[in-house]
Amino acid sequence: MLHKKTFLAVIPARGGSKRLPRKNVLDLAGKPLISWSIEAAKKSKYIDEVIVSSDDDEILGIAHSLDVTALKRPAILSTDTATTLEVIQHLIKNFEKQYTHLILLQPTSPLRESEDIDKAIELLDKKNADAVVSVCEMEHSPLWSNTLPKDNSMTTFLNKEILNKRSQDLETYYRLNGAIYVINIQKLLEKKSFFLEKNIYAYVMDQKKSIDIDTKLDFDIAGYMFSLFKQKN
């Protein structure tokens, strides 16, 4: 709780994954991947309750072992086509306790820490915002990218205005990193989106914490980053 705002953290985690099978329970630096998000949420100064929503008994068992609420989602919300928004809408409408704000924590962002969650919440409170979304600086400027025609011609690939510019002379761009979404629940249900049209602000995270695990390569990079953090500590 912060200034009468109450916070429900939801960690949605399906058992299936096409690109990296069973990724949410894979061992990452000595713990199941999902454990890192659960533990970060539990360490938050402001989160009032943590819920793991899953169709998978092993994932729900991990949630139980870490002493957070485990909610088995219905089969209709466990398919490849079910969206995170649909899962959250169902949870909110069928959950007895009421909170003012929801925090969506994807389990695929294991390097996100409780400090990041709390800073995002504090930003929302300071700005009196309806939503805060985490971003990070882009690794490469999108101005150096474009689509390609069928013949792969690069005649119009780059804008002439940036042809002779150094990358460090270009504007800084940011991308969504998928780690943290904080949103007023009433606005979420009304607008049916985590990305509101107004009164929404960015919480900027370090690139090193912004890995979003989707593939085996992402998983290996995250493991390497954990090894670096352990060496520093």
C-alpha positions as CSV (number, residue, x, y, z in Angstrom):
1,M,0.0,0.0,0.0
2,L,1.1,3.5,-0.7
3,H,-1.0,6.6,0.0
4,K,-4.2,4.6,0.1
5,K,-3.3,2.9,-3.2
6,T,-3.3,-0.9,-2.9
7,F,-1.4,-3.2,-5.2
8,L,-2.1,-6.7,-6.5
9,A,0.8,-8.3,-8.4
10,V,-0.1,-10.9,-11.0
11,I,2.4,-13.2,-12.5
12,P,0.8,-15.1,-15.5
13,A,2.7,-18.3,-16.4
14,R,1.5,-21.0,-18.8
15,G,3.0,-24.4,-18.7
16,G,3.5,-24.6,-22.4
17,S,5.9,-22.7,-24.6
18,K,6.7,-23.3,-28.2
19,R,10.1,-21.7,-28.6
20,L,11.5,-22.8,-25.3
21,P,9.6,-25.7,-23.8
22,R,8.7,-25.5,-20.1
23,K,10.7,-22.2,-19.8
24,N,8.9,-21.0,-16.7
25,V,10.2,-23.9,-14.6
26,L,13.6,-24.2,-16.2
27,D,16.5,-23.9,-13.7
28,L,18.0,-20.4,-14.0
29,A,21.0,-19.7,-11.7
30,G,19.7,-22.4,-9.2
31,K,16.0,-21.5,-9.2
32,P,13.0,-22.1,-11.5
33,L,12.7,-19.1,-13.8
34,I,9.3,-18.1,-12.3
35,S,10.8,-18.0,-8.8
36,W,12.8,-14.9,-9.6
37,S,9.7,-12.8,-10.3
38,I,7.8,-14.2,-7.3
39,E,10.6,-13.3,-5.0
40,A,11.0,-9.8,-6.4
41,A,7.3,-9.2,-5.9
42,K,7.4,-10.5,-2.3
43,K,10.3,-8.2,-1.5
44,S,8.4,-5.1,-2.7
45,K,7.6,-2.5,0.0
46,Y,4.2,-1.7,-1.6
47,I,2.7,-4.9,-3.1
48,D,-0.2,-6.2,-0.9
49,E,-0.6,-9.6,-2.5
50,V,1.0,-11.7,-5.2
51,I,-0.9,-14.1,-7.4
52,V,0.5,-16.7,-9.8
53,S,-2.1,-17.6,-12.5
54,S,-1.3,-20.8,-14.4
55,D,-2.7,-23.9,-16.0
56,D,0.3,-25.9,-14.9
57,D,0.4,-27.9,-11.6
58,E,4.2,-27.7,-11.3
59,I,4.1,-23.9,-11.6
60,L,1.3,-23.7,-9.1
61,G,3.3,-25.9,-6.8
62,I,6.3,-23.5,-7.0
63,A,3.9,-20.6,-6.1
64,H,2.6,-22.5,-3.1
65,S,6.2,-23.3,-1.9
66,L,7.0,-19.6,-2.0
67,D,3.9,-18.8,0.0
68,V,2.0,-16.7,-2.6
69,T,-1.5,-17.2,-4.0
70,A,-1.7,-19.8,-6.7
71,L,-4.8,-19.6,-9.0
72,K,-5.5,-22.3,-11.6
73,R,-6.9,-20.7,-14.7
74,P,-9.7,-22.3,-16.7
75,A,-8.9,-24.3,-19.8
76,I,-10.3,-21.6,-22.1
77,L,-7.6,-19.2,-20.9
78,S,-4.8,-21.8,-21.2
79,T,-4.6,-22.0,-25.0
80,D,-2.0,-20.4,-27.3
81,T,-4.5,-17.8,-28.4
82,A,-5.5,-16.7,-24.9
83,T,-4.2,-13.2,-24.2
84,T,-2.7,-11.8,-21.0
85,L,-5.4,-9.2,-20.9
86,E,-8.1,-11.9,-21.0
87,V,-6.4,-13.8,-18.1
88,I,-6.2,-10.6,-16.0
89,Q,-9.8,-9.6,-16.7
90,H,-11.0,-13.0,-15.6
91,L,-8.9,-12.9,-12.5
92,I,-10.1,-9.4,-11.5
93,K,-13.7,-10.2,-12.0
94,N,-13.6,-13.5,-10.1
95,F,-11.3,-12.5,-7.2
96,E,-12.9,-11.7,-3.9
97,K,-10.4,-9.1,-2.6
98,Q,-10.4,-5.7,-4.3
99,Y,-7.3,-3.6,-5.0
100,T,-6.9,-0.2,-6.6
101,H,-4.0,-1.1,-8.8
102,L,-2.6,-4.1,-10.6
103,I,1.1,-4.9,-11.3
104,L,1.7,-7.2,-14.2
105,L,5.0,-9.1,-13.8
106,Q,6.0,-11.3,-16.7
107,P,8.0,-14.3,-15.4
108,T,10.2,-14.0,-18.4
109,S,11.9,-10.9,-16.9
110,P,14.0,-12.6,-14.2
111,L,16.6,-9.7,-13.8
112,R,13.9,-7.2,-12.8
113,E,14.4,-6.5,-9.0
114,S,12.1,-5.5,-6.2
115,E,13.8,-2.1,-6.3
116,D,12.6,-1.6,-9.9
117,I,9.0,-2.5,-8.9
118,D,9.0,-0.1,-6.0
119,K,10.5,2.7,-8.1
120,A,7.8,2.2,-10.8
121,I,5.1,2.3,-8.1
122,E,6.6,5.5,-6.6
123,L,6.7,7.1,-10.0
124,L,3.0,6.3,-10.5
125,D,2.3,7.9,-7.1
126,K,4.4,10.9,-7.7
127,K,2.9,11.6,-11.1
128,N,-0.6,10.7,-10.0
129,A,-0.6,8.6,-13.1
130,D,-3.1,5.9,-14.2
131,A,-0.3,3.7,-15.5
132,V,3.5,3.2,-15.6
133,V,5.3,0.9,-18.0
134,S,8.9,-0.1,-17.9
135,V,11.2,0.6,-20.8
136,C,14.9,0.5,-21.6
137,E,17.1,2.3,-24.1
138,M,17.3,0.6,-27.4
139,E,20.5,-1.3,-28.2
140,H,20.5,0.1,-31.8
141,S,18.7,3.1,-33.2
142,P,15.6,2.2,-35.2
143,L,16.7,4.9,-37.7
144,W,19.3,2.4,-38.9
145,S,16.6,-0.1,-39.8
146,N,13.9,-0.5,-42.4
147,T,11.9,-3.1,-44.3
148,L,13.3,-4.7,-47.5
149,P,11.6,-5.2,-50.8
150,K,11.5,-8.6,-52.5
151,D,14.7,-7.9,-54.4
152,N,16.6,-6.7,-51.3
153,S,17.3,-3.3,-52.8
154,M,18.7,-0.8,-50.3
155,T,18.1,2.3,-52.5
156,T,15.7,3.8,-50.0
157,F,16.7,1.9,-47.0
158,L,18.1,4.9,-45.0
159,N,16.8,8.4,-44.7
160,K,19.2,10.8,-46.4
161,E,19.3,13.0,-43.3
162,I,21.1,10.4,-41.3
163,L,23.5,9.0,-43.9
164,N,26.5,10.7,-42.6
165,K,25.6,10.8,-38.9
166,R,27.3,8.8,-36.2
167,S,25.0,6.6,-34.1
168,Q,25.9,8.6,-31.0
169,D,24.6,11.8,-32.7
170,L,21.1,10.3,-33.2
171,E,18.3,10.7,-30.7
172,T,17.9,8.2,-28.0
173,Y,15.1,5.7,-28.5
174,Y,13.5,3.5,-25.9
175,R,11.5,0.2,-26.2
176,L,9.1,-1.6,-24.0
177,N,11.0,-4.3,-22.1
178,G,8.0,-6.2,-20.7
179,A,9.2,-6.3,-17.1
180,I,6.7,-4.1,-15.3
181,Y,3.2,-2.8,-15.9
182,V,1.5,-0.8,-13.1
183,I,-2.0,0.3,-13.8
184,N,-5.2,1.5,-12.2
185,I,-7.6,-1.4,-12.3
186,Q,-10.6,0.6,-13.1
187,K,-8.8,2.2,-16.1
188,L,-7.6,-1.3,-17.2
189,L,-11.1,-2.7,-17.2
190,E,-12.5,0.4,-18.9
191,K,-9.9,0.7,-21.7
192,K,-9.1,-3.0,-22.0
193,S,-5.4,-2.3,-22.4
194,F,-2.3,-1.9,-20.3
195,F,-1.1,0.9,-22.6
196,L,-3.4,3.8,-21.9
197,E,-3.9,6.7,-24.3
198,K,-3.0,9.3,-21.6
199,N,-1.7,9.9,-18.1
200,I,0.8,7.1,-18.6
201,Y,4.6,7.3,-17.9
202,A,7.7,5.4,-18.5
203,Y,9.9,3.9,-15.9
204,V,13.4,3.6,-17.4
205,M,15.3,0.4,-16.6
206,D,18.9,-0.6,-17.2
207,Q,19.4,-2.7,-20.4
208,K,21.2,-5.3,-18.2
209,K,17.9,-5.9,-16.3
210,S,15.7,-5.9,-19.4
211,I,16.3,-9.4,-20.9
212,D,12.9,-10.9,-21.9
213,I,13.3,-14.7,-22.2
214,D,11.6,-16.1,-25.3
215,T,14.3,-18.3,-26.8
216,K,17.2,-20.6,-25.6
217,L,19.6,-17.8,-26.5
218,D,17.7,-15.3,-24.2
219,F,17.8,-17.9,-21.4
220,D,21.6,-18.4,-21.8
221,I,22.2,-14.7,-21.8
222,A,20.2,-14.3,-18.6
223,G,22.2,-17.1,-17.0
224,Y,25.4,-15.3,-18.0
225,M,24.1,-12.0,-16.6
226,F,23.3,-13.7,-13.3
227,S,26.8,-15.1,-13.1
228,L,28.2,-11.6,-13.6
229,F,26.0,-10.2,-10.8
230,K,27.2,-12.9,-8.5
231,Q,30.8,-12.1,-9.2
232,K,30.2,-8.4,-8.4
233,N,28.5,-9.3,-5.2
